[in-house]
Amino acid sequence: MLDDIMETQFIEFLARSGAVKFGDFILKSGRQSPFFISTGELSTGSASYELGKYFAKKIGQIYGNDFDAVFGPAYKGIPLAVATTVALSKELSINKHWVFDRKEKKTYGDASMFVGATLDVGARVVIVDDVFTTGETKVEAIKRLEKGMKAEVKGIVIAVDRMEIGRRRNAIEEFVEDTGVKVDAITNISDIFEHLKNREIDGKVYVNDEIYEAYLAYKKKYGV
């Protein structure tokens, strides 16, 4: 986690901007969830830069200058990687490359599976993404980087840990055990709900008792 003040600011930023939504959503995993995290909502320059700052500070806290590039999985990870590298440069004077992958390899021109920096073999990469649910997309990203670019994945930084069960237990713990790649989150869904429950922010309550109860039911079924 970032420090308590920074994490609180981040949670309220996600709520105000609509990057965390409350309602009824079907996830890629097929689970029916009372909340949804989408950094794709942060589409203005100011919001993108603000998000990038939180990621930059988290990455700086963990890795310092000990990495070569930031990778964003297509599609939502693309603007996130760019925003993070801009913020790393402006906020921390750490100037790094960004890179992202294509969903399908081009058959003309630049036929690479990747867009952005051309990295040396063994380049140290930090992956950024919005959430961690089951980790399937992260496994795909690691395989592409290690096999397609011969890169070393240093770790993954996400905006929100959904704190869900994987095959048998904590999905992130299973992922780390399977891949050897660590995962760090700026915040987690428990902290989001606990902070927002019946709290008025700019005249609006984002999590009332009904929404909180729906979250507790979901947590009981899928949470860790």
N, C-alpha and C positions, 0 to 999 in steps of 0.2 A: 504494500500500500504506500501511497504518498502520505505526507503528514496529515493529521486530522482536518486541518483547515483546508488544505488543498483538495482533499477527497470530498469534503462537504461542498466546496465550490464546484467541483466537477459534477457531482450528483445533481445539484441545482441547475447547472448549465445543461445537462442532458434533459432534465424535465422541461425547462423553459423552451428549449429549442425543439422539442418533440422527438428527440432521438431515442427517448424511452417512452413507450406508449403502453397504455393500460386498456384492456378490453378482452377480446377473444380472438386468438390467432392460432393458425396451424403452422407449425414449424417444418423445416426441411426434414427433420427426423420423423415427422408424422405426429409428434406430440401436440396436444391442444393446450396452449399456454395463455394465462391471463395477462401476460406482458410480452413486449417485443422490443428488442434493441436494434436500431438501425441508424448508423452514422451517416447513411446516405441522405438523411434529412438535412444534414449540415452542408447545404449547397452554396451558401454565400461565401465571399472571400473572408469576411470577418469571422464567421462561424468555423470555417475550415481552419483558419489560422489558430483560433482559440483551441480547437480540438488538437491540432498539431502540437501546441505548446504543452498540453498535458502529456501527450505521448513522448515528446522530446525530453521533458523533465524526468519521466519514468525511465526512459532508456538511459539518460545520462546518469541517473541514480544507480542503475544496475551495471551498465557496461562502460561508463565513462567514454573514453575515445577508442576503446578496444574492439572495433568492428569496422567493416569497410562499406557496407551498403544496407539500405532499408528496403525490404521486399514487401509489396502489397499484392495479395492474391486477387485476381480478377473476380468480380468487378469492384465491389465496394472497397477493397483494399487499395485500389489504384490511387484515388485522391488522398487517401489516408497516408500512403507512403510519401507522396509528394509534399503534403502539408507538414508531415513530421520532419522531413529533411530541411524544409525551409525554416521551420521553427528551431531545429537543432542549430542551424547556422546563425539565425538572428538572436536566439535566446542564450545559447551556450557556446557560440563560436566553434561549433563542431561541424565541419563541412564534409558531408558524405553523399554518396550516390544514391539514387532511387532506381528501382527496377520493378517491373511487374510482368506477369505471364499473359499469354493469349489463351483463349479458350480452345482455339484451333490453330494449328500451324499454318502460316501463309505458304503458298506455292509459287509466289512471285516476289521480285524485289528482295527485300530483307526477309528471308524465310525463317528467321529465328523464332523460337517459341517465346522469346523474351523481348521486352521493349525497355529501353533505358540504357543503363550502363552496361558495357561489355566488361565483365569481371575476369580477373585472373583466376586460374585454377587455385582452389583453396581459399578463395575470398571468404571473409567472415560476414555472414548475413544475419540480420535481425528481421524476423517476420512481424508485421503489424496487422491486426484485424480487429473487428468490432467486438465479437463475442466468442466464447467457447461453450459449445453445447456437448456434442459427442466427440468432436475432434477429427471427423472424417476428412473435411476439407483441408485441415492442417497437415494431415498425413500425405495427401496428394501434393501439397505445396512443397513439403520437404523432399519427396521423391523427385519432383521436377528440378528442384535446385541442386540436389546432390548428384542426380544422374545426368540432367540436361546441361547444367552449368558447372558441375564439379566443385560446387561451393560447400562451405562448412556452415551449417545452420547453428548459430550461437544460441538462439532462443527465440521465444515468441512473446510479444507484448500485446495484450488485448485491452479493450476498454472495460469490458464487464465480464466477470466470471459468473455464469448462470448457476453455478454450484449444483450441477445435476449428476445423477448416477449414469455410469457408462454401461458396460456389459454386466458388471456385478457390483462395482463400488464407484467411488469418486472418479468421474470421467477424466479429469486432469491427471490424477495420480496414475490411472491406467495408461494414459497417453505418454506420460513421462517414462513410465516403466517400459513401454513398448518401443519408444523411439529414442530415448536418451536425451530428448530435447526439453529443456525446462520452459515453463509457462508462467508469466507474471501478469497480473491484472492491476489496472489503475483502481478499480473498485469491484465490488461484487453485489449480487442481487439482494442479498440479505441486508447489507448496509443501505442500499437504495431504499428498500421498503421501510426499514426502521427509521431512516431519516425523514422520509416523506410522509409517513403515516400521520394523517390529520394535521399536517403542518401547512400553514398558509404561506405561500411564496408569491409575492407580487399580487396578492388578493385572490389567489387560486389554490385550492387543495387538490393535489394530484392523486393522492391515495387516501380514500375514505375507508370506513370500516368494511364496507362490502367488497371493495377491491382487495383490501388486506386479507380478508377471509378467503377469497378466491386464491390468493397467493399461498396462504397456509395450506390449503387443500392440494394445490399443485406441488408444493414443497414436500408434503407428506407422501405423495405418489412418486415423484421423480427426484426430490432433493437429497442432498447429502449433508 
